Amino acid sequence: MTQRVYEGVSQSRLIEEVIVATDDERILNNVRSFGGKGVMTSPAHQTGTDRVAEAARKLKAEIIVNVQGDEPLIQGRIVDKAIHPLLKDASIPMSTLMTPLTDVNEWLDPNVGKVVVDQTGFALYFSRSPIPFPQGLNLERVFVSPMERGATRLKGVFRQIGLYVYRRDFLLRFSKMKQTPLEKLEKLEQLRALESGYRIKVPLVDYKPFHVETPNDLPKILSFLSLPS
């Protein structure tokens, strides 16, 4: 899975170097086995962003992209969509991505991050909860049966994609900030930026993310890729 993420990110036209940051020598050895570049980081980090920040301190790049290792279908074109806002507007410190979420099952799943944005595409809030709540949605019908639940489709609801782009100076500053109340509550570190008054640009992309968040997700992605489990 690490190799698939690495190769997907490497397709980007804007990325100059791909590095896997890990605290596990098994992962580092795996990366080196397929010709990738990796660095060891401290095992004490509480978040992935802190790990990326440690690696970024040794780099001179002005923009750092954090692609999470649980995104085996990620594509270079998607990464570039997240980078573009920071290249166009020097005032934007950070960006992520969103894609339409139409499936009620995913909307209700706390492992699926949701985002709401303002009219200029900046994040208002991220949550594990089903937000926004479409007025008139009949939850009794949604919960009646899997068949009826699957038949209910959502509009105007967006799923966040686990990819972040930072200006290097902001990333280093962000990693030193104390965790904020909503971040601790939701276990979503991007809320630290919003609670601290920073704006996050969230471009809309046509992409179906497939996070491997739990052991139950692995057989699904292997089946999708037609690989033996």
C-alpha positions in Angstrom: 0.0 0.0 0.0 2.9 2.4 0.8 4.3 1.7 -2.7 1.0 2.5 -4.3 0.7 5.8 -2.4 4.3 6.7 -3.3 3.9 5.9 -7.0 0.6 7.9 -7.1 2.1 11.0 -5.6 5.1 10.7 -7.9 2.8 11.2 -10.9 2.3 14.8 -9.7 3.6 17.5 -12.1 4.3 19.9 -9.2 6.0 17.6 -6.7 9.8 17.7 -6.9 10.6 15.0 -4.3 8.6 12.3 -2.6 9.7 11.2 0.9 8.1 8.7 3.3 8.4 9.8 6.9 8.0 6.9 9.3 9.1 5.7 12.8 9.0 2.1 11.8 12.1 0.5 10.2 10.0 -2.1 8.5 8.3 0.6 6.5 11.6 2.3 5.8 13.1 -0.9 4.5 10.0 -1.6 2.4 10.2 1.9 0.8 13.9 1.4 0.0 13.1 -2.1 -1.5 11.1 -0.5 -4.3 13.5 2.3 -4.9 11.8 5.0 -2.8 13.2 7.5 -0.4 12.3 7.5 3.3 13.4 9.1 6.6 13.1 7.9 10.1 11.3 10.2 12.5 10.6 10.2 16.3 8.1 7.7 17.6 6.7 10.3 20.0 4.6 12.3 17.6 0.9 12.5 18.4 -0.1 13.3 14.8 0.9 12.7 11.2 1.4 16.5 10.8 4.0 16.5 13.6 5.9 13.7 11.8 5.8 15.6 8.5 7.0 18.8 10.3 10.0 17.0 11.6 11.0 15.8 8.1 10.2 19.3 6.7 12.7 21.0 9.1 15.5 19.4 7.1 14.1 20.5 3.7 14.3 23.9 1.9 11.0 23.5 -0.1 8.6 26.4 0.4 5.6 24.1 0.1 5.1 20.8 1.8 2.5 18.2 0.9 1.3 15.7 3.4 -0.3 12.7 1.8 -1.5 10.1 4.3 -0.3 6.5 3.8 -3.9 5.1 3.9 -4.8 6.5 0.5 -3.7 3.8 -2.0 -5.7 5.2 -5.0 -4.3 8.7 -4.8 -3.3 10.2 -8.1 -0.8 12.9 -9.1 -3.5 15.1 -10.7 -5.4 15.2 -7.4 -2.3 16.2 -5.5 -1.7 19.1 -8.0 -5.3 20.3 -7.4 -4.5 20.8 -3.7 -1.2 22.6 -4.5 -2.5 25.1 -7.0 -4.3 27.5 -4.5 -1.0 28.1 -2.6 0.8 28.8 -5.8 -1.9 31.4 -6.9 -2.4 33.1 -3.6 0.5 33.8 -1.2 -1.9 34.5 1.7 -3.2 31.0 1.9 -1.3 29.0 4.5 -2.9 25.6 4.0 -5.2 23.6 1.8 -6.9 20.2 1.6 -9.5 18.7 -0.8 -13.1 17.7 -0.9 -15.3 15.5 -3.1 -19.1 15.1 -3.3 -20.5 12.6 -0.7 -23.8 11.1 -1.9 -23.9 7.8 0.1 -25.8 8.0 3.4 -23.7 5.1 4.8 -20.5 7.1 4.3 -22.2 10.3 5.6 -23.1 8.5 8.9 -19.7 6.8 9.2 -17.5 8.5 11.8 -14.4 7.2 10.0 -15.3 9.4 7.0 -14.4 13.1 7.5 -16.9 15.7 6.3 -16.3 19.4 5.5 -18.5 22.4 5.0 -17.1 25.5 3.2 -18.0 29.1 2.7 -18.9 30.6 -0.7 -15.3 31.2 -1.6 -14.2 27.6 -0.9 -12.6 28.1 2.5 -13.4 25.6 5.3 -16.0 26.5 7.9 -15.7 23.2 9.8 -14.6 19.6 9.6 -16.3 16.8 11.5 -16.8 13.1 11.9 -20.5 13.8 12.3 -23.0 13.8 9.4 -22.8 17.5 8.4 -24.5 19.5 7.0 -27.9 18.0 7.8 -30.2 18.2 4.7 -33.5 19.7 5.9 -36.3 17.2 5.2 -34.1 14.1 5.2 -36.2 11.3 6.8 -33.8 9.5 9.1 -36.5 6.9 10.0 -36.5 5.9 6.4 -32.7 6.0 6.3 -32.5 3.5 9.2 -35.3 1.2 8.1 -33.2 -1.3 6.1 -29.9 -1.4 4.2 -31.7 -1.5 0.9 -33.8 1.6 1.7 -30.7 3.3 3.3 -28.7 2.7 0.1 -31.5 4.2 -2.0 -31.3 7.5 -0.2 -28.8 9.9 -2.0 -27.4 13.2 -0.6 -26.8 16.5 -2.3 -24.6 19.4 -1.2 -22.6 17.2 1.2 -18.8 16.8 0.9 -16.2 14.4 2.1 -12.7 15.5 3.0 -9.8 13.8 1.3 -6.9 13.1 3.6 -4.3 15.3 1.9 -2.8 18.6 3.2 -0.6 21.2 1.6 1.2 23.7 3.8 3.6 26.6 3.5 6.7 25.3 5.2 6.9 28.2 7.7 3.2 27.7 8.6 3.7 23.9 9.0 6.5 24.4 11.4 4.5 27.0 13.4 1.4 24.8 13.3 3.2 21.7 14.7 4.3 23.8 17.7 0.7 24.9 18.5 -1.1 23.3 21.4 -3.9 21.0 20.5 -7.2 22.8 20.6 -10.5 21.7 22.2 -12.4 20.8 19.1 -9.3 19.0 17.7 -9.2 16.9 20.8 -12.9 16.2 20.7 -13.1 15.2 17.0 -9.6 13.9 16.7 -9.2 16.0 13.5 -5.9 18.0 13.6 -7.0 20.4 10.9 -9.4 21.9 13.4 -6.4 23.3 15.2 -5.8 25.6 12.3 -9.4 26.8 12.2 -9.7 27.3 16.0 -6.5 29.3 15.8 -7.9 31.7 13.2 -6.2 30.3 10.1 -8.0 29.7 6.8 -7.9 26.4 4.9 -8.7 26.4 1.2 -10.7 23.3 0.1 -10.9 22.8 -3.7 -13.6 20.5 -5.0 -12.3 17.5 -7.0 -14.0 14.7 -8.9 -12.3 11.8 -7.1 -13.5 8.8 -5.1 -11.2 8.3 -2.1 -10.7 4.9 -0.6 -9.1 5.2 2.8 -7.9 2.1 4.5 -8.9 3.2 8.0 -9.7 -0.2 9.6 -8.7 -3.9 9.0 -12.2 -4.3 7.4 -11.2 -1.8 4.7 -8.3 -3.9 3.5 -10.2 -6.7 1.8 -12.4 -4.1 0.1 -9.5 -2.3 -1.6 -7.9 -5.7 -2.5 -11.1 -6.7 -4.1 -11.4 -3.4 -6.0 -7.8 -3.8 -7.2 -8.5 -7.6 -7.9 -5.6 -8.6 -5.7 -5.4 -11.7 -3.5 -6.0 -11.1 0.2 
